[in-house]
């Protein structure tokens, strides 16, 4: 009798626990590791660049025309961003919008990665009277007008900072001046920080900085 009572008591004690175990949440599944992004295809990048871009930007990304930017050795993240913004219309340029419209995201990444492997050819400053002013602005800004030094973002030698700020050293002065003017006039609208900086620069200062940049190594 005592044995039967003990077994019954044990059964009553265990029974309420079973539903609780049945309703317990399942152990969380281990999250699958995200797939690594595909590596850029440099062969495809060169082929697409040669077909679509080389006529304006040079066979190796070193444009011979002062109106067209040098792209060799540029940070690939920056190039992809610009191509995407041309394609979306965020950055306005009729020629580049038409070109970018034909490129897939993979094309953009391949082209940008290939250009990053090309050696940029050095440029040179032309205006000795302005280059000293350009150096002062580049290295120290203009404190009384709250204009920050360009070197703070683009580095003292113009190499820029990957994924953040583009390489500018050796860029054609005409192209740099045109972009600073476009930022100042509100024509180029895809970088608020540059719009705010350029808004404080006059024509002479823009020419001075642009000429100094062309000679940076």
ZIZI-V67856 format. One record per residue. RES is the residue in one small letter. PHI is phi as a letter, one per 20 degrees, with the letter a starting at -180 (none if undefined). PSI is psi in degrees with one decimal (999 if undefined). OMEGA is omega in whole degrees, -180 to 180 (none if undefined). Layout:
# ZIZI-V67856
<<RES:PHI:PSI:OMEGA> <RES:PHI:PSI:OMEGA>>
This chain:
# ZIZI-V67856
<<x:none:-42.8:-179> <x:f:-38.9:180> <x:f:-42.8:179> <x:f:-43.0:180> <x:f:-42.0:-180> <x:f:-42.2:-180> <x:f:-39.6:179> <x:f:-42.5:179> <x:f:-42.0:180> <x:f:-39.7:180> <x:f:-41.6:180> <x:f:-35.2:180> <x:f:-36.5:-177> <x:e:-36.0:-173> <x:g:-46.2:-178> <x:f:-20.9:-177> <x:f:-30.8:-173> <x:f:-46.1:178> <x:f:-38.5:-179> <x:f:-41.8:178> <x:f:-37.4:-179> <x:f:-34.6:-178> <x:e:-0.9:-178> <x:f:141.3:-180> <x:f:144.1:179> <x:f:152.0:178> <x:f:136.0:-178> <x:f:141.1:179> <x:f:146.5:178> <x:f:125.7:-178> <x:f:138.7:179> <x:f:142.1:-180> <x:f:129.2:-180> <x:f:144.9:-180> <x:f:139.4:179> <x:f:140.0:179> <x:f:146.2:-179> <x:f:140.2:179> <x:f:144.5:178> <x:f:147.4:178> <x:e:104.2:-175> <x:f:-32.9:179> <x:f:-46.4:177> <x:f:-37.5:179> <x:f:-44.9:179> <x:f:-41.8:-179> <x:f:-44.6:-180> <x:f:-38.7:178> <x:f:-45.6:-179> <x:f:-39.5:-178> <x:f:-37.9:-170> <x:d:-23.9:-167> <x:c:-25.5:-170> <x:f:-30.2:-177> <x:f:-28.2:179> <x:d:-33.5:-172> <x:d:5.2:178> <x:n:151.7:-175> <x:f:-30.4:-180> <x:d:17.0:180> <x:n:2.5:177> <x:d:88.4:-178> <x:g:138.0:176> <x:e:-7.2:-179> <x:d:128.0:-180> <x:f:-19.6:-179> <x:e:-18.1:-178> <x:d:132.7:-174> <x:f:149.0:167> <x:f:134.0:-179> <x:d:-13.5:-179> <x:g:137.3:176> <x:m:11.7:178> <x:f:151.4:179> <x:f:126.7:-175> <x:f:-34.5:180> <x:f:-39.1:180> <x:f:-44.5:-179> <x:f:-43.0:179> <x:f:-43.2:180> <x:f:-44.2:-179> <x:f:-42.7:179> <x:f:-40.8:178> <x:f:-37.9:-178> <x:f:-28.5:170> <x:f:-45.5:-177> <x:f:-38.8:-179> <x:e:-15.6:-177> <x:n:-0.7:179> <x:f:-34.7:173> <x:d:121.2:-172> <x:e:126.0:172> <x:a:114.1:-172> <x:g:-42.6:-178> <x:f:-49.0:-176> <x:f:-31.6:176> <x:f:-40.6:178> <x:f:-40.9:179> <x:f:-48.9:-177> <x:f:-28.4:-179> <x:f:-24.3:-178> <x:e:-4.2:-175> <x:d:136.4:172> <x:e:169.9:176> <x:g:-39.3:179> <x:f:-41.1:177> <x:g:-45.9:-178> <x:f:-45.2:-179> <x:f:-39.0:179> <x:f:-45.0:180> <x:f:-47.0:-178> <x:f:-41.0:180> <x:f:-39.8:179> <x:f:-43.9:179> <x:f:-34.8:180> <x:f:-21.5:180> <x:e:-8.6:-178> <x:e:140.1:-178> <x:f:126.6:178> <x:f:134.8:177> <x:e:137.3:-179> <x:f:151.6:174> <x:d:-164.7:179> <x:b:149.7:177> <x:f:149.8:-177> <x:d:-30.7:-173> <x:d:101.4:-177> <x:f:-29.7:-179> <x:f:-32.5:-176> <x:e:-23.9:-171> <x:f:-32.3:179> <x:f:-40.7:177> <x:f:-42.5:179> <x:f:-40.1:179> <x:f:-41.1:-180> <x:f:-43.5:180> <x:f:-43.4:-179> <x:f:-45.9:-174> <x:e:-32.1:-174> <x:c:-6.2:-178> <x:m:-161.8:176> <x:c:96.7:-170> <x:f:-43.6:-174> <x:f:-12.7:176> <x:d:12.5:177> <x:l:43.7:175> <x:d:117.3:-177> <x:f:154.3:176> <x:f:133.5:179> <x:f:-33.4:-177> <x:f:-22.6:-180> <x:f:-32.2:179> <x:d:-37.1:-173> <x:e:3.0:178> <x:m:153.7:-177> <x:g:-34.7:-179> <x:e:8.6:176> <x:m:12.4:-178> <x:f:-14.6:-180> <x:m:-173.4:179> <x:c:116.9:-178> <x:g:140.1:179> <x:m:-6.0:-178> <x:c:-57.1:-174> <x:c:136.7:-174> <x:f:156.4:171> <x:f:134.3:-180> <x:c:-16.8:-174> <x:g:133.3:178> <x:m:1.6:-179> <x:f:147.5:178> <x:g:131.0:-179> <x:f:-39.2:-179> <x:f:-42.0:-180> <x:f:-45.3:180> <x:f:-43.6:179> <x:f:-39.9:179> <x:f:-38.6:-180> <x:f:-41.6:178> <x:f:-39.9:178> <x:f:-40.5:178> <x:f:-39.6:175> <x:f:-45.8:-177> <x:f:-40.3:-177> <x:e:-2.9:180> <x:n:11.5:178> <x:f:-42.7:175> <x:e:121.6:-170> <x:c:15.7:-172> <x:e:16.4:176> <x:b:102.2:-176> <x:f:-40.2:-179> <x:g:-44.5:180> <x:f:-32.3:176> <x:f:-42.4:-179> <x:f:-37.6:179> <x:f:-50.2:-176> <x:f:-28.9:-180> <x:f:-22.2:-177> <x:e:-2.3:-177> <x:e:138.2:174> <x:e:175.8:-175> <x:g:-42.9:-178> <x:f:-40.9:180> <x:f:-37.9:177> <x:f:-44.5:178> <x:f:-38.8:-178> <x:f:-48.1:179> <x:f:-42.4:-178> <x:f:-41.4:180> <x:f:-38.5:178> <x:f:-43.2:179> <x:g:-39.6:-178> <x:g:-29.7:-179> <x:e:1.6:-179> <x:f:143.9:176> <x:d:999:none>>
